[in-house]
Amino acid sequence: MSQCVRTSNLKVGLSLLTYLESTASGPNLATLSAFFKLWHACGGSYEEKELLSRYDNLRKQYPLLDATTSESAAMALSRTSRWQDAFELLDMIKLTHHPKSAVYTSLAVAAFRNGNNELAHSVMEEIFERDDRRPGPEAYLAWLQHSDPEELLHFIATHGEKPTDEVVCALSEKLKADRGFQANFTTINKRGICQTCNKQLTPQLPTPSEYKQLQVAMLDRVLLSDDVFLKTSPKEVVHFQDMLKKNRTWDVVIDGLNVAFASGSSSSSSHAKLLFLVVEQFWRQGKKVLVLGRKHMKNWPKRQMESLSNCAQLFLADNLSQDDPLVLLAALHSGLGTKIVSRDLMRTHMFLLKDKELRSIFRRWQYSHQCFFEIKNNGRVVIKDPLTFHPFAQHHHDGSWHLPYEVPGSSPNKRYNHLEVPEHWLCLAKV
């Protein structure tokens, strides 16, 4: 049956299932699950009553399904007149697993197709509750077919998404036909200027009130959540907060181990050397620097650690603690303008905020404050400042838009981060 799924051969899959149903033992759960997946993949292209009959018989035998079978069945049901029954299976999946993007995408498409846009939007929002979940292109295409395309633009901007070229082409055609937009595929240079309309993209910094919201939320929802206390004790967080209160602010907060391990060496001497080279660059600029690390760093070469201490303040957490939340806490305590240095994209902490507006504020703050670094072949370390603009969808005062998008396969193995200008953009101008 899995082979039938791989080759999209519904005819053979149905023949196999019919044969198994004629035997004494019948098809097992794994085979039925694969058949549901096949039926969904082939677009529900045979009598749905046969599928629904098999599903009903399955539920009589197994009132509670495992997550894998629930996912396959939910995706199959999403293509039938009983698509709403798939939401019961979604709840069943949540008992033991986080539902996959493909399941959410199928349910969003079903809701759009059946005229329930409110439910479809809710499903699309729920996808983003985990940092490794994204809607499939089918969901965006269904949105364009059944709901407001400009609302989709705002949705994409809020979540910092980069849709595929297929979605962007459909979006541009829809906006040109229905809303009178002029659409051009373009590029944005490193200064944030569109090569078609010459508009300047902006950094979109958080306002002081938004920044205050983020400070409070980061402490309440991330640093003091159970997720962090699995690795960081409440006592240590309180100790760290006391240290923050006794000190003023810092210009730069560095995730020490994250930086040090970029050396690619197992030598503590190499770790200490790289960390010092990064710290020294800020120290020579007259910046006040805080380095967050762990207590095992005390075992690093004494002379190098003394040099590091002369250029920065060190805070060494317990060896089992999670130190990147402390990096965020120190940076947010220091106020707008304080930079952080880390290769970590902080996605987990952003998604722990569980609120799309707060996530948007966090993303805007992070993109304008996080520095990366590059190690040249000669060993020289180059600090890479944040871009002068935010590389995600932007809405301008005159109603125009700039939207980054992906061309699948155009940049294999390239890891996108917010110091890179996306290669492909759509420029949308109101005529």
Sequence and secondary structure as in RCSB ss.txt:
>XXXX:A:sequence
MSQCVRTSNLKVGLSLLTYLESTASGPNLATLSAFFKLWHACGGSYEEKELLSRYDNLRKQYPLLDATTSESAAM
ALSRTSRWQDAFELLDMIKLTHHPKSAVYTSLAVAAFRNGNNELAHSVMEEIFERDDRRPGPEAYLAWLQHSDPE
ELLHFIATHGEKPTDEVVCALSEKLKADRGFQANFTTINKRGICQTCNKQLTPQLPTPSEYKQLQVAMLDRVLLS
DDVFLKTSPKEVVHFQDMLKKNRTWDVVIDGLNVAFASGSSSSSSHAKLLFLVVEQFWRQGKKVLVLGRKHMKNW
PKRQMESLSNCAQLFLADNLSQDDPLVLLAALHSGLGTKIVSRDLMRTHMFLLKDKELRSIFRRWQYSHQCFFEI
KNNGRVVIKDPLTFHPFAQHHHDGSWHLPYEVPGSSPNKRYNHLEVPEHWLCLAKV
>XXXX:A:secstr
 HHHHHHT HHHHHHHHHHHHTSSS   HHHHHHHHHHHHHTTS S HHHHHHHHHHHHHH SS  HHHHHHHHH
HHTTSTTGGGHHHHHHHHHTTS   HHHHHHHHHHHHHTT HHHHHHHHHHHTTSTT    HHHHHHHHHHS HH
HHHHHHHHTT   BHHHHHHHHHHHHHHH EEEEEE B TT BBTTT  B       HHHHHHHHHHIIIIIITS
HHHHTTS HHHHHHHHHHHHHS   SEEEEHHHHHGGG  S HHHHHHHHHHHHHHHHHTT  EEEEEEGGGGGS
 HHHHHHHHHHSEEEEE TTS  HHHHHHHHHHH TT EEE S   HHHHHTT  HHHHHHHHHHHHHHEEEEEE
 TTS EEEE   SS SS EE TTS EEEEEB TTSSTT    TTS  SEEEEEEE 
